């Protein structure tokens, strides 16, 4: 699905989200979406979709057991965890439901937090 179709589906699904999307795209806050604002917003949506796809691919690769979750051994093989070495936080730091594994949403949080810490 193209980013534009995804954006339009989001707008149709929830008017309050539509307002939020419009506000995010309307960078000069003049209540008019210029071609430039739309193009820049579209590029950001495309980039977000590409990042999400990369994260899902990486998750699938690291999830050696193919059970939809990362256990401790799989977590230890995440590139960001490997790079941080002994300084990497434990899996439990990100395990929101405390089941000893990371589901995809928890994994996405790991990547965001560790990438931000790396900067």
MIDOSE-1310 file (N, C-alpha, C; in nm, 2 decimals, decimal comma, always signed):
residues 119
xxxx	+0,09/-0,12/+0,00/+0,00/+0,00/+0,00/+0,09/+0,12/+0,00; +0,06/+0,22/-0,09/+0,15/+0,34/-0,09/+0,12/+0,42/+0,03; +0,22/+0,51/+0,06/+0,21/+0,59/+0,18/+0,09/+0,68/+0,17; +0,06/+0,73/+0,05/-0,06/+0,82/+0,04/-0,19/+0,74/+0,07
xxxx	-0,20/+0,62/+0,02/-0,32/+0,54/+0,05/-0,33/+0,51/+0,20; -0,21/+0,48/+0,26/-0,21/+0,46/+0,40/-0,26/+0,59/+0,48; -0,21/+0,70/+0,44/-0,24/+0,83/+0,50/-0,39/+0,85/+0,48; -0,44/+0,83/+0,36/-0,59/+0,85/+0,34/-0,67/+0,76/+0,42
xxxx	-0,63/+0,63/+0,43/-0,70/+0,54/+0,51/-0,71/+0,58/+0,66; -0,60/+0,63/+0,70/-0,59/+0,68/+0,84/-0,69/+0,80/+0,86; -0,69/+0,89/+0,77/-0,78/+1,01/+0,77/-0,92/+0,96/+0,77; -0,96/+0,87/+0,69/-1,10/+0,82/+0,68/-1,14/+0,75/+0,80
xxxx	-1,05/+0,68/+0,87/-1,08/+0,60/+0,98/-1,11/+0,68/+1,11; -1,04/+0,79/+1,12/-1,05/+0,86/+1,25/-1,03/+1,01/+1,23; -1,14/+1,09/+1,23/-1,12/+1,23/+1,21/-1,03/+1,30/+1,30; -1,02/+1,26/+1,43/-0,92/+1,32/+1,52/-0,78/+1,29/+1,48
xxxx	-0,76/+1,17/+1,42/-0,62/+1,14/+1,37/-0,60/+1,23/+1,24; -0,71/+1,25/+1,17/-0,69/+1,33/+1,05/-0,65/+1,47/+1,08; -0,70/+1,53/+1,19/-0,66/+1,66/+1,24/-0,51/+1,66/+1,28; -0,47/+1,55/+1,35/-0,33/+1,54/+1,39/-0,24/+1,53/+1,27
xxxx	-0,28/+1,45/+1,17/-0,20/+1,44/+1,05/-0,19/+1,57/+0,98; -0,30/+1,64/+0,96/-0,30/+1,77/+0,90/-0,21/+1,87/+0,97; -0,22/+1,87/+1,10/-0,14/+1,96/+1,18/+0,01/+1,93/+1,17; +0,04/+1,80/+1,16/+0,18/+1,76/+1,14/+0,23/+1,81/+1,00
xxxx	+0,15/+1,80/+0,90/+0,19/+1,84/+0,77/+0,19/+1,99/+0,75; +0,10/+2,06/+0,81/+0,09/+2,20/+0,80/+0,20/+2,27/+0,88; +0,32/+2,27/+0,83/+0,43/+2,31/+0,92/+0,43/+2,46/+0,94; +0,37/+2,55/+0,86/+0,36/+2,69/+0,89/+0,23/+2,73/+0,96
xxxx	+0,15/+2,63/+0,99/+0,03/+2,65/+1,07/-0,07/+2,75/+1,02; -0,08/+2,76/+0,88/-0,17/+2,86/+0,83/-0,30/+2,80/+0,78; -0,33/+2,67/+0,83/-0,45/+2,60/+0,79/-0,47/+2,57/+0,65; -0,36/+2,58/+0,57/-0,36/+2,55/+0,43/-0,24/+2,46/+0,40
xxxx	-0,26/+2,35/+0,34/-0,16/+2,25/+0,31/-0,10/+2,28/+0,17; +0,02/+2,34/+0,17/+0,08/+2,37/+0,04/+0,14/+2,25/-0,03; +0,17/+2,26/-0,15/+0,23/+2,14/-0,23/+0,36/+2,10/-0,16; +0,44/+2,20/-0,11/+0,57/+2,17/-0,05/+0,55/+2,10/+0,08
xxxx	+0,45/+2,15/+0,16/+0,42/+2,08/+0,29/+0,37/+1,94/+0,27; +0,29/+1,92/+0,17/+0,24/+1,78/+0,13/+0,36/+1,70/+0,09; +0,44/+1,75/+0,00/+0,56/+1,67/-0,05/+0,65/+1,63/+0,07; +0,68/+1,72/+0,15/+0,77/+1,70/+0,27/+0,70/+1,59/+0,36
xxxx	+0,57/+1,61/+0,39/+0,50/+1,51/+0,47/+0,50/+1,38/+0,41; +0,47/+1,37/+0,28/+0,47/+1,24/+0,21/+0,60/+1,17/+0,22; +0,71/+1,25/+0,21/+0,84/+1,19/+0,22/+0,87/+1,14/+0,36; +0,82/+1,21/+0,46/+0,83/+1,16/+0,60/+0,75/+1,03/+0,62
xxxx	+0,63/+1,02/+0,56/+0,55/+0,90/+0,57/+0,62/+0,78/+0,50; +0,67/+0,81/+0,38/+0,75/+0,70/+0,31/+0,86/+0,65/+0,39; +0,94/+0,75/+0,45/+1,05/+0,71/+0,53/+1,01/+0,62/+0,65; +0,90/+0,66/+0,72/+0,85/+0,59/+0,83/+0,81/+0,45/+0,79
xxxx	+0,75/+0,44/+0,68/+0,71/+0,30/+0,63/+0,83/+0,22/+0,60; +0,93/+0,28/+0,54/+1,05/+0,20/+0,51/+1,12/+0,16/+0,64; +1,13/+0,24/+0,74/+1,19/+0,21/+0,86/+1,11/+0,09/+0,93; +0,98/+0,10/+0,93/+0,90/+0,00/+0,99/+0,92/-0,14/+0,91
xxxx	+0,93/-0,13/+0,78/+0,96/-0,26/+0,71/+1,09/-0,31/+0,74; +1,19/-0,23/+0,76/+1,33/-0,28/+0,79/+1,33/-0,34/+0,93; +1,26/-0,27/+1,03/+1,25/-0,33/+1,16/+1,18/-0,46/+1,16; +1,07/-0,48/+1,09/+1,00/-0,60/+1,08/+1,09/-0,71/+1,02
xxxx	+1,16/-0,68/+0,92/+1,25/-0,78/+0,86/+1,36/-0,82/+0,96; +1,42/-0,72/+1,03/+1,52/-0,75/+1,13/+1,47/-0,84/+1,24; +1,35/-0,81/+1,28/+1,28/-0,89/+1,39/+1,27/-1,03/+1,34; +1,22/-1,05/+1,22/+1,20/-1,18/+1,17/+1,33/-1,26/+1,16
xxxx	+1,44/-1,19/+1,12/+1,57/-1,26/+1,11/+1,62/-1,30/+1,25; +1,61/-1,21/+1,35/+1,66/-1,24/+1,48/+1,57/-1,34/+1,55; +1,44/-1,35/+1,52/+1,35/-1,44/+1,59/+1,38/-1,58/+1,53; +1,49/-1,64/+1,57/+1,53/-1,77/+1,51/+1,43/-1,88/+1,54
xxxx	+1,35/-1,87/+1,65/+1,25/-1,97/+1,68/+1,12/-1,95/+1,61; +1,11/-1,84/+1,54/+0,99/-1,80/+1,46/+0,86/-1,82/+1,55; +0,87/-1,77/+1,67/+0,75/-1,78/+1,76/+0,69/-1,64/+1,78; +0,74/-1,54/+1,71/+0,68/-1,41/+1,72/+0,73/-1,33/+1,84
xxxx	+0,84/-1,38/+1,90/+0,90/-1,31/+2,02/+1,04/-1,34/+2,03; +1,12/-1,24/+2,09/+1,26/-1,27/+2,10/+1,29/-1,31/+2,25; +1,35/-1,42/+2,26/+1,39/-1,46/+2,40/+1,53/-1,40/+2,43; +1,59/-1,43/+2,54/+1,71/-1,37/+2,59/+1,83/-1,39/+2,49
xxxx	+1,84/-1,51/+2,44/+1,95/-1,54/+2,34/+1,93/-1,47/+2,21; +1,81/-1,46/+2,17/+1,78/-1,38/+2,04/+1,80/-1,23/+2,07; +1,76/-1,18/+2,18/+1,78/-1,04/+2,22/+1,93/-1,01/+2,21; +2,01/-1,10/+2,27/+2,16/-1,07/+2,27/+2,22/-1,06/+2,14
xxxx	+2,15/-1,11/+2,03/+2,20/-1,10/+1,90/+2,16/-0,98/+1,82; +2,07/-0,89/+1,88/+2,03/-0,77/+1,81/+2,15/-0,68/+1,79; +2,17/-0,63/+1,67/+2,29/-0,55/+1,64/+2,31/-0,44/+1,74; +2,21/-0,37/+1,78/+2,23/-0,26/+1,88/+2,28/-0,31/+2,01
xxxx	+2,23/-0,43/+2,05/+2,27/-0,49/+2,18/+2,42/-0,53/+2,17; +2,45/-0,59/+2,05/+2,59/-0,64/+2,03/+2,68/-0,52/+2,04; +2,65/-0,41/+1,97/+2,73/-0,29/+1,97/+2,75/-0,23/+2,11; +2,65/-0,23/+2,19/+2,66/-0,18/+2,32/+2,74/-0,27/+2,42
xxxx	+2,74/-0,40/+2,38/+2,81/-0,50/+2,46/+2,76/-0,50/+2,61; +2,85/-0,50/+2,70/+2,82/-0,51/+2,84/+2,73/-0,39/+2,89; +2,74/-0,28/+2,82/+2,66/-0,16/+2,85/+2,51/-0,17/+2,81; +2,48/-0,27/+2,73/+2,34/-0,29/+2,68/+2,25/-0,32/+2,80
xxxx	+2,13/-0,26/+2,80/+2,03/-0,29/+2,91/+1,98/-0,43/+2,89; +1,94/-0,49/+3,00/+1,89/-0,63/+3,00/+1,75/-0,63/+2,93; +1,72/-0,75/+2,87/+1,59/-0,77/+2,81/+1,47/-0,72/+2,90; +1,48/-0,75/+3,03/+1,37/-0,72/+3,12/+1,34/-0,57/+3,12
xxxx	+1,44/-0,49/+3,09/+1,42/-0,34/+3,08/+1,31/-0,31/+2,98; +1,29/-0,38/+2,88/+1,20/-0,35/+2,77/+1,08/-0,45/+2,77; +1,08/-0,55/+2,86/+0,97/-0,65/+2,86/+0,85/-0,60/+2,93; +0,77/-0,53/+2,86/+0,65/-0,46/+2,92/+0,55/-0,56/+2,99
xxxx	+0,53/-0,67/+2,93/+0,44/-0,77/+2,98/+0,50/-0,87/+3,08; +0,63/-0,86/+3,10/+0,71/-0,94/+3,19/+0,69/-1,09/+3,16; +0,69/-1,13/+3,03/+0,68/-1,27/+3,00/+0,82/-1,33/+2,96; +0,92/-1,25/+2,98/+1,06/-1,30/+2,95/+1,09/-1,30/+2,80
xxxx	+1,01/-1,24/+2,72/+1,03/-1,23/+2,58/+0,99/-1,09/+2,53; +1,04/-1,06/+2,41/+1,00/-0,93/+2,35/+0,91/-0,95/+2,23; +0,79/-0,91/+2,23/+0,70/-0,91/+2,12/+0,75/-0,79/+2,03; +0,69/-0,78/+1,91/+0,74/-0,68/+1,81/+0,73/-0,54/+1,87
xxxx	+0,62/-0,50/+1,93/+0,61/-0,36/+1,98/+0,71/-0,33/+2,09; +0,74/-0,43/+2,17/+0,85/-0,41/+2,27/+0,99/-0,40/+2,20; +1,01/-0,48/+2,10/+1,13/-0,48/+2,02/+1,15/-0,34/+1,96; +1,04/-0,29/+1,90/+1,05/-0,15/+1,84/+1,09/-0,05/+1,94
xxxx	+1,04/-0,06/+2,06/+1,08/+0,03/+2,17/+1,23/+0,01/+2,20; +1,28/-0,11/+2,20/+1,42/-0,13/+2,22/+1,50/-0,06/+2,12; +1,47/-0,07/+1,99/+1,54/-0,01/+1,89/+1,54/+0,14/+1,90; +1,42/+0,20/+1,93/+1,41/+0,34/+1,94/+1,50/+0,39/+2,06
xxxx	+1,49/+0,33/+2,17/+1,56/+0,37/+2,29/+1,71/+0,35/+2,28; +1,75/+0,24/+2,23/+1,89/+0,22/+2,21/+1,95/+0,30/+2,10; +1,88/+0,33/+2,00/+1,93/+0,41/+1,89/+1,95/+0,56/+1,94; +1,85/+0,60/+2,02/+1,85/+0,74/+2,08/+1,97/+0,75/+2,18
xxx	+2,00/+0,64/+2,25/+2,11/+0,64/+2,35/+2,24/+0,65/+2,28; +2,24/+0,59/+2,16/+2,37/+0,58/+2,08/+2,41/+0,72/+2,03; +2,31/+0,80/+2,00/+2,33/+0,93/+1,94/+2,40/+1,03/+2,04
